[in-house]
Amino acid sequence: MKKKKGSISKDYWGYIFILPFIIVFATFVLYPIANTFWLSVTDASLFNPGMSGEFVGFDNFRMLFNQTLFRRAVTNTWLIWLGNFIPQLTLALVLAVMFTSTTFKLKGSGFFKAIYFLPNLLMPVTIAALFSSYLALHGPVNQFLVSTLGVMSAPRNFLSFPFDARFTVMFLQTWIWFGQTAIVFVAGMTAISPTYYESAMIDGASQPKMFFRITLPLLKPIMLFVLVSSFVGGMQMFDIPMLIGGPFGAPNHNLLTVNMFMNQWRSAASGGLIGAAAAVSVVLFFMSSVVALILFNVFSEPSDERYAKREARKAKRRTKA
């Protein structure tokens, strides 16, 4: 059949349909990333015309790593993330097992899922304001501990102590996200074929053994998703620490995160150092990318060659034993 003059070949219709996505992706994702990398090697600031700057090489990065406060911010970010992710993961796994296990037969699981997911729907501003008032010097927590229980002789300004303030942020992050993580795990567990468990039960396997030998290995893709998404979100932590500890992460910069440190450099009070703030973003980008690649490598299924080498090493160790 002869093609009409001026008509478009079928081979090109696919490119035309994905063109809007390519344009939007290039405009709002690729260009900002490339521009951030360029700004990180310039002395751009808010007070330069058009926020442009001259090329300064790696001066911004040298200045960044010479900052004690930046190293403190990186340490704080990791500690707060680990302090909320480990209990969040543990609690979510326990809840997911209870929701999906035929042994527990939990009634009203849909109601409990909604209740546990509810904190994720609340705005961080609301949560931070609520707990700040709870833990204030004359707040309900102090009134309960001093007046009602009598376990404290005087009220305590919890958020002025480093451990208390950091623990509060960890608790809030765990409380907000554990419900969503539990629902993701429930989705992953319900997708596992029941035949695996039926075969294991016929062989006399116990519930803990089935969890560690069947459920956890088959949850590896879900675990990878949760780990990577939680880590990337944790490295970008800003709202809760900022609202509880202020722009400088009080007390004693114990709540200062990398994103808060970047915000300080790009603020007008610090001279609007856009180039230096972009350097922080680039460091954060590489740190997140390296950790994500490590997690992908750890949780990925081994290739046939790697599997054969691993089995050969196991056989060699058994022979020596």
N, C-alpha and C positions, 0 to 999 in steps of 0.2 A: 504493500500500500504506500502510495506516494505521500510524503510529508507535505503539509500545506506550507505555503510560503509565509514566513514570519512567525510560525508556531515554535514553541519551546520543546526541545527533546525531553523525553521522559527521564533521561539520565540526570537532568538538571533540576527537576522539581523538588527533589529531596533537599538540595542545597538552598533553594529558595525558601522552603518551609522552615529550615533551621537558621536562616539568616537573622531574623529578629533576636533569637537567643544569642547568637554570636555577637551582634552589635551591642546588646545590653551587657553581656558578660565582659566584653572588651572595654566598654565605657566605665562600668561600675566596679569591676574586679581587677582586670589586668592593668589598666591605666593607673589606678591608685597604688597598686603594688609597685609597679615600675617607678612611679613618681616618688614613692617613699624611699626606695633604694637610691634614687638620684639625690633627694633632699638630704639623705644621711651623710653624703660626702660633700655637702656645701655648708656655708655659714648662713643659710636662710633664716630670717626672723620675721616676726610680725611687723616690725618697723621698717623693713626693706620695702621699696616700691614693688608691689605685686608679689610680695613675699619671696622674691628671687634672691639668690645668693651666689657667691663665687665658689669655685671648686677648691676644697681644702684637703682632699684626700681622706686619710683615716684619723684626722685630728679629733673629730667628734668621738670616735671609738676610744682613742687614747684617753681623752678627758673623761669619758664614761667609766672606764675600768679603773681610773685613778680615784674615783669617787667612793669613799667608804660607805656613803649612804646608799649607793646603788647596790653594792654587795649585800648590804643589810636588807634591801628591798627584795633581792633575789632569794635570800635565805628565808625571809618572812613568807614569801609567796609559796615556796616549797613546803615549809612547815605547816602553814595553814591548810594547804591543799591536802597533804598527807594526813593531817589531823582530822580532816572531815571526810576524806574519801575512804579510808580504811573502815571506820565504823559504818559509814553509809553503805559500802559494799557488803559488809557482814550482815547488817540489818536487812538489807534488801534481799540477800540470798535466803536468809532465814524465813522472811515473810513469803517469798516466792515458793519455797518448799511447802510451807503451811497451806498456801492457797491452792497448790496443785497436787498435793499428796492425798492419796486415797485413805491413808491411815488416820490423818487428823480429821478429815471430813468436816472442815470448818464451815459453819452455816453463816449465811449473810456475807460471803466473801466480797460480793460486789459493793456492798455498803462500806466495808473496811477499805477496799481499794480506793473508793472515792474520798474517804476521810484522809487516808495517807497521802493521796495525791493533792489534796486541797491546798497545803502550804505552797505548792509550786505555782498556784494561780494567784497568790497574793503578791503585791508589788514589794520589792526590797525596801523602798522608802517606808512603807507601812510597817513592815516587820522590824526594821531598825529603830524606828521611832517608838514602837510598842515596847521592845525589850530595853531600850534606853530609859524609858520611863519606869519600867518594872525594876531595873537595877539601880535607879538613881538613889541619892543619899536618903531621901525621904519617900522612896517608892514603896510599893506593896511588899517586895521581897524583904526589905529591911524591917518594915513594920511587922511582918509575920515572924521573922527570926528573932527580933528584939522583944516585941510586945507580947506576941502570942505564945511562941515556944520558949522564949527566954534563953536561947542557946548563945546569944551574943549580948554583950553588955552595952555596946554602942553601935550605931549604924555604921555601915562600911560603904564607901564609894567604890563599888566593884570595878567600874570601868576606868578607874584611875590607877589600877594595878596591872602590870604587864600580863601576868598569867591569867587573871580573871578576864581581861579584855580579849586576849587571844582565844581563850577557851570559849567565850561567848560567840565570837565570829565563827569558830569551828562548829559549834553546836548549831548555829543558825544555818550554816551552809549544809550541814547534814540533814537538818529538819526540813529544809526546803526541797532537797533533791532525792532523799531516799525513797519517797513514794514513786517518783517517776522511774527510778532505777529498778525498783521492785516490779513494776508493771512490765518493763522491758524484759526482765528475767522470766516473768510468768509467761510472756509471749514465746520466749525461747524454749522454755520447758514444755509447754503444751504442744510445741511443734515436733518434739522427740517422739518417735514411734513407740507405742506401748509394747510392741513385740520384744524390744530389748529387755524391758523389765520383766515381762512374762517369762522369757527364757532364763533370766537370772534367778527369778523366784523358783523355777523348777529345779535349778541347780543348787538351791538352798542359800542363795546370797542374802545377806542382811540388808536392812534399809541404808545404814551408813555406807556399806560397801557399794551398793548400787549408786549412791549419790556420788561417791568419789571415783568410781570406775566407769559409770555410764553418763550421769548427768553432767558433771563438770567437764569431762573431755568433749562432749557434744555441744556444750555451751561456749566453747572457745571463740567462735565468731562473734557471739553476743558480748562476751567478756571483752573482746578486742574493741568493739564499738564503744562500750561503756568506758573503758580505760582511756581511749584516745579522746573521745568527746569530753570526758570529765577533766582530763589533763589540759586540753586546749582551753576549756572554760576556766579552769583553775588558774592558769597562767595569766588570764585576762581579768582576774578578779579585781573589782573596783568598787561596786556600789555599797555592799555591806561594810567593809572596812572603812570606806570613806565616810559613811554616814555615822558610824560609831566612833571612829578615832579622829575624824577631821582630816583636812588635806595633808597634814604631816604625820598621820598615823600614830597619834598619841595613844597611850603614854610611851614616851621615850622611843618613838618610831617603831614600836613593836607591831603595829598594824599597817605599816607602810608596805605596799605591794609595788610590783614593777609598773603596773598601769598608773598608779597614783604618782610614782616618781616621774614617769613620762609626762603626766599632766602638769606637774610642777614646772618642768622645763619649758613647756610650751605656753604657760600662762604669762600674762602681761607683767605680773609682778617679778618674774624671773628674766625679763627681757624678751620674752616670746621666742625662745631659741628653737625654732621649728626644725632646723637641721639636727640639733642634738636630740630632740624628742624623736625624730625619725630614726636616729641611730639606735635608740632604745627599742623601737619597734622592730628593727632589723635583727637585733640580738634576740629579742623574744621570738621572732619568726624562726631563726635558725635553731634555737633551743627547743622549740616545740617540734620542729621538723625532725631533728635528730632523735628525740625521745619517741616520736611517733614511728619512725623507721625501725627503731630498736624493738618496739612493741609489735609491729607487724612481723618482724623477723622471728621473734620469740613465739608468737601465737600462730604463725603460718604452718600449714601442713608440710612436713618434710617431703622433698622430692624422692624419687625411687633410689637415686644414688646416695643421698644423705641417709635415707632409711636403711639401706644395705650396710653402709659404713657404721651406723649406730648399732645395728644388730650384730655386726662382726665384733665391735668393741665389747658388747655385752657377753658374747660367746667366749671371747678371749679371757675376760675377767672370770667367768664361771669356770673355765678350764684351769686357770691359775689357782682358783680357790679349791 
